[in-house]
Each structure stands twice: as C-alpha cells, then as structure tokens.
Amino acid sequence: MRLFAAVLPPARAVDELRLAVRELTTLPGAGELRWTGREGWHLTLAFLGEVDERVLDELHERLRRAARRTDPFALRLHGGGRFDGRALWAGVAGGLDELRLLAERADAAARRSGVPMDQHRRYVPHLTLARSRTPVDLKPCVGALAAFEGSPWQVTELTLVRSSLPRAGVPGERPRYEAVARWPLGRDG
C-alpha cells in the first residue's frame, strides 16, 4: 500500500485556509491549476511510497516510538509559496524545529523498518493547495497568500496515511487519503 507519515491540521485551521483559497481561485491563471480538496490537506512528514505489508508491524512500532519521543507543539498555517511554477502551497509557522524533528524521526522509522526511502532531502514544511502539469505564473496566488495568518493549534499526533491514486481517465478524480494509524505525541500519549 502507498503510505506517508503526516500531521493533519484540525478542522478550524482547514476552515480558515479554505476561505483564503476560495479567493485564490478567482485570480488570473487559477483555472489552469488542479486544486487539492480540503479533505486531503496535510503536512507530509515522510513519503514512504509502496510499503510491503510484511514491514507494517515494525513500521507502526517505530512510528509510535517517534511520536512518543516528540512533545506536542504549536503550529499555524501561514503565508504560502510555490515550487517551480507547478505547485502552490500554504506555509506553516510556529514550532518548525519540532516539526522538522518529527519529520526526521518519521523518515528514520521508515528506513529502520526496511522501507526503501528516496534520497534524503531538506524538509520544507508545506501544505499543497494546487498543482499544474505545466509551469504557471503563481505569483498572484503567492502574493495573495502572503497576508494569510491562521490561528495557532497544537500538533498532538502523528498520522500514517494511505494514499490511493486517482483512476486514469476519470475527469476530476483526485487522490484519496485515509488515516490508517495515529499515535499521540509525547510520553503521556
């Protein structure tokens, strides 16, 4: 199954961001973007790809330990940015050191469980809002997101998410995400 470790923002944070994104969809060039559905909004910590079911028990145990070793921390959705004119994202602020540490621990948990991970890259915390197959001028959207400031919230759990890719040839089909396991952060979890 195709998996990734993530932090899922609470409904209040998603609602705040949804209002900001609604305005973005009216900007020039917005029609060229494939907008992600709010039900799929998440902060990926580690993308695991296809994971053999034989390693799931060990993966779950290692992710549980990673969560337990990380105390809860505050985040807020904040501003935004772009990757190469092909992806528009909302940024985060607050406990970025803690978020990066949790991402490193999730990556290490997967590697030690036997999941073949891609080459390690510098973690850039973001929540993907839209994508394009061809480069698009995202400057108007990034500019509009610059003033976005979400309310703070506590990150209290690490979530393992199953990703089901859209069926080819089905117009409007989006990836589907399902939380398959959750672990509370901190020693009291």
Secondary structure, DSSP 4 states (H G I P E B T S, - for coil): -EEEEEEPPPHHHHHHHHHHHHHHTTSTTGGGSEEPPGGG--EEEEEEEE--GGGHHHHHHHHHHHHHTS--EEEEEEEEEEETTTEEEEEEEE-HHHHHHHHHHHHHHHHHTT--PPPP------EEEEE-SS----HHHHHHHTT-BPPPEEE-EEEEEEEEPPPTT-TT---EEEEEEEEESSTT-
